[in-house]
């Protein structure tokens, strides 16, 4: 299995790039949305159920795969 993880300098650039990819039918299989915002993708995406990936232990279980790429620490 191959994971292609891309990083972006800021959330606005990420959303613009994601929107562009979706409009070209090149959407990624998995992407992350900020749960604090009302996203334009909210009605057109499906969350991974918590019994498959529990948000509270996400960092612990998936660190080897994603490391710090998906989670920004402030």
C-alpha positions, 0 to 999 in steps of 0.5 A: 500500500502506498500513501502519498501525503502532501503538506500545505503551508496554510489551510486556505491553500489546502482547501483551494487545492482540494477544491480544484482537485475535486472539480477536476475529478481528481479528488484524493481517496482520503482528505482531512477537513477542519472540524471547526469550520463549516466546509463546502465539502461537508454535505458531499463527504463521508466521515470515517466511523469512530469504530474504525478510526477513533479520533482520541487514539488517532495519533497513537495508532497511525503515527507510523503512517502519517506522523505529524503530516496531518496533525498540526501542533500549536 
